[in-house]
Amino acid sequence: IYVHRYATDGDGTQARPWTGWDTSLNRLLSRSNQHIVFAPGYFTQASDLTVSQNRIHITGAGRHATFITYTGTGVAWTFQFVTATTIVEGSWSGIALLATDTVSTKIGLRLVDLSNYFFHDFCVGCSSSWRGNSSIALQTRGRELVSISMALLHADIPISIEPNPNFAPISIDHFHFHDMYLLCGSSTAGSAVQILSNVYLTDVTFDGYQAWVSCGNGLTWIDTQTTGISVNLSLNNIRWEQTTNASGYFIDIRHNHALQGFKLSNSFSGA
């Protein structure tokens, strides 16, 4: 499916981006086993989109070639099965997602109960566009076997890790964050990575290059609710820098129950 063919106006140039395509695409995203292609060029997205079936692969021409400008104030892209169960075996890559509103709270990518999913070579909030009242670039809400790589996330909160609404014991399991450039909208507030209370974390890795820039904190996890053990959080090759928050922390973990198997290696806090 070539998305630009569903546009009702525009020619894909920056002056005349493709518009009107999102209305048709939302219907197509509820059908499984599809490859959806965004051509090089510029797109305007006016409505929220939801991937609600298995094995949907969404591909752009690269985050420096395919640009989608979101004009809403909600959740631009949601990946969530049509019923309260796991959505599997999809991907999203090669796209730059920008915003026009810099005041309202909004979310770029919301991942709900995913398994065997792949996100690669993408940007949310390029040129500091994803800002406004604690806006989030990437929000995860479960589940397992997810790879996120070569991402530039520029938002008030680049990554927010949250409980799984469908199955609380698996909030984030075997997630791999590789080659990440995380920038905050403000250097005095927000964390590059925030983990909310009541998250059950198992086998999560940050590695490759990890640049966490202009954020009030590096990683923050203030948990007051869990009653079970979280295991194996590995943080590698991180540099937290250029914050003006004198009271900020590189790593701030206060766990309600227990976190076992924590590793921090080859990292530098030059705040």
C-alpha positions in Angstrom: 0.0 0.0 0.0 1.6 3.3 -1.1 0.2 6.0 1.2 0.6 9.0 -1.0 -1.8 7.5 -3.5 -4.6 8.0 -0.9 -3.8 11.7 -0.6 -6.5 14.1 -1.5 -4.2 17.1 -2.0 -0.5 18.0 -2.3 2.4 16.7 -4.3 4.8 15.7 -1.5 7.0 18.8 -1.5 7.6 20.8 1.6 5.4 23.6 0.2 2.6 21.2 -0.7 2.7 18.1 1.5 0.4 15.2 0.9 -2.8 15.6 2.9 -6.0 13.7 3.4 -4.3 10.3 3.3 -4.8 9.5 7.0 -8.5 9.1 6.8 -8.2 6.2 4.4 -5.1 4.8 6.1 -6.8 4.4 9.5 -9.3 1.9 7.9 -6.4 0.0 6.4 -4.5 -0.3 9.7 -7.2 -2.6 11.0 -6.4 -5.3 8.5 -3.6 -7.8 9.2 -0.6 -8.8 7.0 0.2 -5.6 5.2 3.2 -3.6 4.1 2.5 0.1 4.1 5.0 2.3 2.3 5.6 6.1 2.8 7.4 7.6 -0.2 10.2 10.2 0.2 8.6 13.5 0.8 6.3 15.5 3.1 3.0 14.3 4.7 0.6 16.2 6.9 -1.2 14.0 9.5 -4.4 15.6 10.9 -5.9 12.6 12.7 -4.7 10.0 15.3 -3.8 6.7 13.7 -4.1 3.2 15.3 -2.4 0.0 14.2 -4.8 -2.6 15.5 -3.9 -5.9 13.8 -1.0 -8.2 13.6 1.9 -8.3 11.1 1.6 -4.7 9.8 4.9 -3.3 8.6 5.2 0.4 8.0 8.2 1.7 6.1 9.4 5.1 5.1 12.4 6.1 3.0 14.5 7.0 6.0 14.2 9.6 8.8 16.0 12.1 6.6 13.7 11.5 3.6 10.1 10.8 4.8 8.6 13.5 7.0 5.2 13.4 8.7 4.0 16.5 10.4 1.3 15.8 13.0 -1.1 18.7 13.6 -3.2 17.1 16.4 -2.8 17.1 20.2 -3.5 13.5 21.1 -1.6 10.3 20.3 -0.2 10.4 16.8 0.5 6.6 16.4 -0.9 3.9 18.6 0.0 0.2 18.3 -2.7 -1.7 20.1 -4.7 -4.8 19.2 -8.3 -4.4 18.5 -9.1 -6.4 21.7 -7.3 -6.3 25.1 -4.6 -8.7 24.1 -1.1 -8.8 22.5 -0.4 -7.4 19.1 2.5 -9.2 17.3 5.1 -9.2 14.6 5.0 -5.7 13.1 7.5 -2.9 12.4 7.8 0.9 12.0 10.8 2.4 10.3 12.4 5.1 8.2 10.1 8.0 9.3 10.5 11.4 10.9 7.5 12.5 13.0 7.2 16.2 13.7 4.5 18.4 15.3 3.1 21.8 14.9 1.7 22.3 18.4 4.3 23.0 21.0 1.9 23.8 23.9 -0.4 20.8 24.4 0.5 17.4 25.8 0.8 14.8 23.0 2.4 11.4 22.4 4.3 10.4 19.3 4.3 6.6 19.5 2.3 4.6 22.0 3.1 0.9 22.2 0.5 -1.2 24.1 1.1 -4.9 24.8 3.5 -5.6 21.9 5.4 -8.7 21.1 8.0 -9.4 18.4 8.0 -5.8 17.2 10.7 -3.7 15.6 11.2 0.1 15.4 14.3 1.3 13.5 15.8 4.5 11.9 13.1 7.0 13.0 12.8 10.3 14.7 10.1 11.8 16.9 10.3 15.6 17.5 13.1 16.5 15.1 14.1 20.1 15.4 12.6 20.3 18.9 9.0 20.1 17.6 7.6 17.6 20.1 7.2 19.9 23.1 4.4 21.1 25.4 3.3 20.2 28.9 5.3 17.0 29.3 4.8 15.6 25.8 6.2 12.1 25.2 8.0 10.9 22.1 7.9 7.1 22.8 5.5 5.6 25.4 5.7 1.8 26.1 2.9 -0.1 27.9 4.0 -3.7 27.7 5.0 -6.4 26.7 8.1 -8.3 25.3 10.7 -8.9 22.6 10.8 -5.4 21.2 13.8 -3.8 19.5 14.1 0.0 19.2 17.2 1.2 17.4 18.8 4.2 15.6 16.2 6.6 17.1 16.4 10.4 17.7 13.7 11.3 20.2 13.4 15.1 21.1 10.6 15.8 23.5 9.9 16.9 27.0 10.1 13.2 27.9 11.8 11.2 25.2 10.9 7.7 26.7 8.2 6.8 29.2 8.0 3.2 30.4 4.6 2.5 31.9 2.5 -0.5 33.2 0.8 -2.9 30.9 -3.0 -2.3 31.0 -3.7 -5.8 29.8 -1.4 -7.9 32.0 0.4 -6.1 34.8 3.1 -8.7 35.6 4.8 -8.1 32.2 5.2 -4.3 31.8 8.5 -4.5 29.8 10.3 -7.7 29.1 13.3 -8.3 26.8 13.3 -4.8 25.3 16.4 -3.6 23.6 17.1 0.1 23.2 20.1 0.4 20.8 21.8 3.6 19.4 19.6 6.2 21.0 19.9 10.0 20.9 17.5 11.4 23.5 17.0 15.2 23.9 14.5 16.9 26.3 12.5 20.0 25.5 13.8 21.6 28.7 17.1 21.1 30.4 15.6 21.7 33.9 12.6 19.3 33.8 11.9 15.8 32.6 14.0 12.7 32.3 15.6 11.2 29.3 14.0 7.9 30.4 11.2 7.8 33.0 9.8 4.6 34.4 6.5 4.9 36.2 5.5 3.3 39.4 4.0 -0.2 39.3 6.2 -1.2 36.3 7.4 -4.8 36.4 10.7 -4.8 34.4 12.6 -7.9 33.2 15.7 -8.0 31.0 15.9 -4.5 29.5 19.0 -3.3 27.8 20.3 0.2 26.7 23.4 -0.1 24.7 25.2 0.9 21.4 25.6 4.7 21.5 23.4 6.4 24.2 23.4 10.2 24.1 21.1 11.7 26.7 21.2 15.5 26.2 19.7 18.6 27.9 17.4 16.6 30.3 16.8 17.4 33.9 17.6 13.8 34.8 19.0 10.8 33.1 16.9 7.8 34.1 14.2 8.1 36.9 12.2 5.3 38.4 10.3 6.2 41.6 8.2 3.1 42.4 5.7 3.1 45.3 3.5 0.2 44.2 5.1 -3.0 43.0 5.0 -6.1 45.2 7.2 -8.3 43.0 10.8 -8.4 41.9 12.1 -6.7 38.8 15.3 -8.1 37.2 18.1 -7.3 34.9 18.3 -3.6 33.9 21.5 -3.0 31.9 22.7 0.5 31.1 25.7 0.8 28.9 27.7 3.5 27.0 25.6 6.4 28.2 26.6 10.0 28.3 24.3 12.4 30.2 25.2 16.0 29.4 24.3 19.6 29.0 21.7 19.8 31.7 21.2 23.0 33.8 19.4 21.2 36.5 21.9 21.3 39.4 19.7 19.0 41.6 19.2 16.4 38.8 20.4 12.8 39.0 22.0 10.7 36.3 20.3 7.5 37.7 17.6 7.8 40.3 16.0 4.4 41.2 13.8 4.1 44.3 12.1 0.7 44.1 9.2 -0.3 46.3 10.0 -4.0 46.4 13.3 -5.1 44.7 15.3 -4.7 41.6 17.8 -7.5 41.1 20.5 -7.6 38.4 21.3 -3.9 37.8 24.3 -3.1 35.6 25.8 0.3 34.8 28.9 0.2 32.6 31.1 2.5 30.5 29.0 5.5 31.2 29.6 9.2 32.0 27.7 11.9 33.8 29.1 15.2 32.8 26.0 17.3 33.7 
